[in-house]
Amino acid sequence: MGAVHFEREEGGQRVGLGVRWDHVYDQLHCFVFEGECNDTDREHLERDARHRVGTWMAVHAEVGSALGANAVAQRAMFEAAHLLPERSRPMLS
């Protein structure tokens, strides 16, 4: 289980999403655990988080855990999935 945080540029509103793998349905499950947002923003953030984490999982599966343990490779995988703070721009509308 992990977490992805989004922060609105103006106003500094912060929303935290929990992300975990649902073994029953074989898909990522997202849920808001910090902050508040309306249903439209929540759905948008959940799709965005599933996409980012899903991208990271796909890259990690292709590259393998041996190479993924390397700090440079790990950073490159997080960058490709837009999971680094500096690449991860706010997605709240």
C-alpha positions in Angstrom: 0.0 0.0 0.0 1.2 3.5 -0.8 0.0 7.1 -0.9 0.0 9.9 -3.5 -0.5 13.5 -2.4 -1.8 16.3 -4.6 -1.7 20.0 -3.7 -3.6 22.8 -5.3 -1.2 25.6 -6.4 -3.5 28.4 -5.3 -4.8 28.1 -1.8 -2.5 25.2 -0.8 -5.4 22.7 -0.4 -3.9 19.2 0.0 -5.6 15.9 -0.8 -4.0 12.5 0.0 -5.0 9.4 -1.8 -4.2 5.9 -0.5 -3.4 3.4 -3.3 -3.4 -0.4 -2.9 -3.7 -3.5 -5.0 -7.1 -5.2 -4.9 -6.3 -8.9 -5.3 -10.0 -9.8 -5.7 -10.5 -7.6 -8.8 -6.9 -7.4 -9.9 -6.9 -3.6 -10.0 -5.6 -0.6 -8.1 -7.9 0.8 -5.5 -7.7 4.4 -4.5 -9.4 6.2 -1.6 -9.1 9.8 -0.1 -7.6 9.6 3.3 -6.5 13.2 3.8 -8.3 16.5 3.0 -11.6 17.0 1.2 -12.6 17.4 -2.4 -15.8 17.2 -4.4 -16.9 14.0 -6.3 -15.6 15.3 -9.7 -12.2 16.2 -8.3 -12.0 12.9 -6.4 -12.8 10.8 -9.5 -10.2 12.8 -11.5 -7.5 12.3 -8.8 -8.3 8.6 -8.5 -7.9 8.1 -12.2 -4.7 10.1 -12.2 -3.2 8.2 -9.3 -4.2 4.8 -10.8 -2.5 5.9 -14.0 0.7 7.0 -12.4 1.0 4.0 -10.0 0.0 1.6 -12.8 2.7 3.1 -15.1 5.3 2.6 -12.3 4.1 -1.0 -11.8 4.4 -1.7 -15.5 7.8 -0.2 -15.8 9.0 -2.1 -12.7 7.6 -5.4 -14.0 9.5 -4.9 -17.3 12.8 -3.8 -15.8 12.7 -6.2 -12.9 13.4 -5.7 -9.3 17.1 -6.3 -9.6 17.7 -3.2 -11.7 14.9 -1.4 -9.9 16.9 -1.6 -6.6 19.5 0.7 -8.2 18.9 4.3 -6.9 19.4 5.9 -10.4 17.1 3.4 -12.1 14.5 3.8 -9.3 14.5 7.6 -9.8 14.1 7.1 -13.5 11.1 4.8 -13.1 9.4 7.3 -10.6 10.1 10.1 -13.1 8.6 8.1 -16.0 5.5 7.5 -13.9 5.4 11.3 -12.9 5.6 10.2 -9.2 8.5 12.6 -8.3 7.3 15.7 -6.4 9.0 18.1 -8.9 7.3 16.3 -11.9 4.0 15.7 -10.2 2.0 18.9 -10.8 -1.3 19.5 -9.0 -4.2 17.9 -10.8 -7.1 19.4 -8.8 -9.4 21.6 -11.0 
